[in-house]
Amino acid sequence: MSVKEIIDLRSDTVTLPTEEMLEAIQHAELGDDVFEEDQTVNALEKLAAERMGKEAALLVTSGTQANLISLMSNAKRGELVILEAESHIYWYEVGGVSMIAGLLPWPLKSPVGALDPKEVKAAIRPQDIHLPKPALICIENTHNRHGGTIIMPDQIKAVSEAAQEHDLKLYLDGARIFNASVALKVDVKEFTKHVDNLMFCLSKGLCCPVGSLIVGTREFINRSRKLRKILGGGMRQAGIIAAPGIVALESMIDRLEDDHRNARRLAEGIAKIDGINIDLNRVQTNIVYFNIGGLGIKADVFILKLKEKSILALTLTENTVRMVTHKGIEKEHVEKAISTIEIISNELQNEKVHAD
Ligand SMILES: Cc1ncc(COP(=O)(O)O)c(C=O)c1O
């Protein structure tokens, strides 16, 4: 690590493609994917479906597009979708759930991201002329805004039973589902077997430059393919995107464990610093949130101070800072981040003493 090197802890989306991925792009067999003739895309979609234990898959441009298409493919305009109140779909997808999919989002609060099946059942109200038809339940795993928390397979199963009882579909925003499976050391199918369909992202911890996959039944994927076209997401020689995706599924999953180890190291280091509060129980994968309220400054000012010292982070709330580990972050970067936070904390405490 050079002295001036920037340590970018904003997101695992900043990861760059590996040499092997660049090589795969260069040699990818290409065709027109709108005609379903790109053999590299076809191979990736087949592989993704097999990995997830479903019939078929569809390559799309982003996680947001995957969620939007899946919402539209699972429910009709005017219907109701139950989702977790801190979910990415509800917070960060520009309201596409209502603006484009035409659905009524029905958010349910939860302590760490897992929907309570009893609350889900209560939200599925008996049909009445005044009420929209509930059609879909969305879950998120790992749960981003709750701190990369894992929703356990049995928690998903319980929600799926509620969905089945009332004939609703269950969809998983699995942008980081491989982080959950690696952290629990269980096959990813242990999560996916309880949902009707899902998406996962290639361009987060798996380091691909672009792309997400929607996975589900053949019928669901056929419908989704047409919706992708409506939304302008039909791509031509998309094999250049799919080729690194195949590399990712074949060789980039197990290494997520390194990111989890570094996140834990970072969290435990930060936990020792005065003025900072962190819930270590929530640090289950590669995301670390910590509260800097005790330092007497707001999170946006804090991250500017970090930036001056070549460390990049994001804010989550007024007092909460977010850091995410990924392939570009090694043990020494974590140590540098911890010592820098400690320096800033000490500077602030000293300023406070002098002001007092
Ligand atoms: C849980 C979750 N879902 C969906 C997305 C959207 O993915 P994209 O940024 O590729 O649109 C993200 C992005 O961070 C996410 O964390």
The ligand as a Gaussian input file, in Angstrom:
#p B3LYP/6-31G(d) Opt

LIG

0 1
 C      -29.841000      -4.962000      -1.655000
 C      -29.650000      -4.239000      -2.949000
 N      -30.539000      -4.399000      -3.938000
 C      -30.410000      -3.778000      -5.111000
 C      -29.346000      -2.950000      -5.366000
 C      -29.265000      -2.222000      -6.685000
 O      -28.187000      -2.609000      -7.470000
 P      -27.616000      -1.633000      -8.607000
 O      -26.783000      -0.627000      -7.915000
 O      -26.842000      -2.565000      -9.486000
 O      -28.779000      -1.041000      -9.312000
 C      -28.389000      -2.742000      -4.365000
 C      -27.226000      -1.856000      -4.601000
 O      -26.419000      -1.600000      -3.750000
 C      -28.551000      -3.396000      -3.123000
 O      -27.685000      -3.210000      -2.115000

